[in-house]
Every structure is written in C-alpha cells, then in structure tokens.
Amino acid sequence: MKEFLMVALGVLIFVVIFQIAKASEYVSVLKGEEKTRKQNNRINAFILLGFLVVGLFGAWYCNELYYGKTLFPQGSASVEGEKIDEMMLITIAVTGLVFVITQVLLFWFAYKYQESDNRKAFYFAHSTKLELIWTTIPAIVLAVLVVFGLRVWFKMTGDAPKDAIVVEVTGHQFGWEYRYPGADKVLGKKDYKLTTTTNSLGVDFNDPASLDDIHVSTTMHIPVGVPIKMVINAQDVIHDVGLSHFRIKMDAVPGIPTTQWFTPKITTADMRAKTGNPNFTYEISCDQMCGAGHFSMRGVIIVETMEEYRKWLAEQKPEYFTVFPDKAPKPIITDTVAVKQTAQLLPAKK
C-alpha cells in the first residue's frame, strides 16, 4: 500500500508540473512571447543573485557547524603531519579565494548583464592573451603546490632515521596484524607458502632473524617522540593503511611491500586529556574498498612513553615460541618461598 501511494504521489506531482508548464505556455501566447521572455530573464537574474547570497552564507554556516567535528582542531599527532596540515590549509586558502572570486563574478555578471533593450551584446570570439593568462597562472600555482607536496611525500616515504623503530603492518580481509623485530632489530623473512593457522604471517623460522620477532594481532604499540617506520604488506587484496590522526596514508599491496615513517608527538593519554574524551583512541583504518567487511577493518594504536613501550615489549613472547610451544624455555623459579618449598619436596641427602 505504501509503495502504491508513493507512485501515485509521483504521478500527481508530474501532472501538476505538466499543467503549470502548459498554463505558462498559454499565458506566453496571450501576453506575447517577447514580453514573457524578458520578464523571465529578469526574474532569473534576481534568482541567481539570491542564490549567490544564500550559497555563500550556506558555505560559511557549514564551516561553523562542522569544523569542530573534523580532526583539524586536534592538530596533527605526528611531527611530519604538521606539514600536511600546513599544505592543506594553504590549498584551501588558495582554492577558496579563487572559488569566492569566480562565483561572485559568475552570478553578478548574470544579474548585471541581463538582457536589456538599452544594451547590445558584444560578440567576443577569441583572445590568445586572455587564454594564456587564465591557463598559465593556475598551472604555475598548482605546480608550486604539487612541488611542496612531493617534497613532504618523498621525505615520509624515503629512508627513515637510523634510530627509527620498525613495525611491520600486514592487512588482510578484514583486519590488521603487526610484527616487531626482537633484540637483533631485524625482521625475519616471510614466505606466503608457509602461512598456516598458527603462522598466519608466513614467517620463515629457518631464518635466525625471525626467532625473536614479536607478533601482535590486536593493538599496535609505539613510543612517543621516536620515528616509526612501517613496513606495509597485504595478504589478499589491496588495502590501505590510514592513520588519519597522524596524517599518514599508504597502500598495502600484495607482494609489494611499501614503507612510510612518521614521528608521533602526543601520547594517547595526553590526547584524551586534550580532547576531553576519556575513550579516545588512535586508529588504523583501511582507506581502500576491500570487500564486504571493509567497514569493520579497524585497528587500535596506543602511543605511550618510551618506558611504557619498553615494559610492554618486554612482556611479549616471540612468535616462534607460540608456533612451537615445545621450544619455549622452561620457567625459572626465582621466588625464595617457592625455592624453599621445592627443596622440602626433594629427598634429603644421606
């Protein structure tokens, strides 16, 4: 019944519009086509002028309404992201100025130069000088913006500082996994043929460098104030590492590792205090449509002090011992009471 009423309403609206159009056509015939056309032209000119005012007010109002809900008020959570924000603001300023000027001229000209019996239209066929001006100037401005952007991009995707902490980020439908190098600070090799239920990343444990690697599948921990180099992989389709708070974005391509580095400057605890949100978390999202569960591909990043990071890292167990639990070292009894209790159970020496 509801669908029928919607169709009937649509048909009714169409009939009303059609009848209004026909009535307008009959009025034009009675009043004279020329006179009606001039009146419509004048009405349209005033409507366009009103649209200009309403449109500019709407753009300003939307900015006032939604700016506070964006990430700009928080500022970049990484040192490198500050340059991204700076370029973004410059681009908005330049394009915004051009937008306002061109739109004001567009609608003002439509009003000012409406049809008039006292003015004859000027036929303007071509001007090479004018075309060079409106082509060359925008091209130069955009080239400058692109050059500045490439400089920042090449820095963030180039060689990371020597003291950078390496974190491997692997995406798959629909989640993220992280791997940290152990004491040797070298990530072991991987081979997709070795991927199993227990060895989900396909780590090659014949490589000695992999024996102390740490595999984390829930939360990514990183210290504040230290460069973080991400080695990014994908296991199935193309994903995209999106760290919006840090202004970082990089594709995760199957078979082609990509890298990007940044320096976090605000801990999670400090950001919670800054935003007044006790539940605030940095997140890693997938910014590339990757399937039906794309919306749920979200991870959590915890930025903490170096002391907290080292403590967390010390509590992690190498993945090798998870895949091969029988290889794990036996726990050493260090508690004094436990040692005494164990000694009491041992047979007395004769």
Helices and strands as residue ranges (DSSP letters): H 2-31, H 33-66, G 67-69, H 79-112, H 128-157, E 165-172, E 175-180, G 192-194, G 208-210, E 214-216, E 219-223, E 228-234, E 239-243, G 244-246, E 248-252, E 258-262, H 268-275, E 282-286, G 294-296, E 298-304, H 306-314, H 319-323, G 325-327, H 336-345
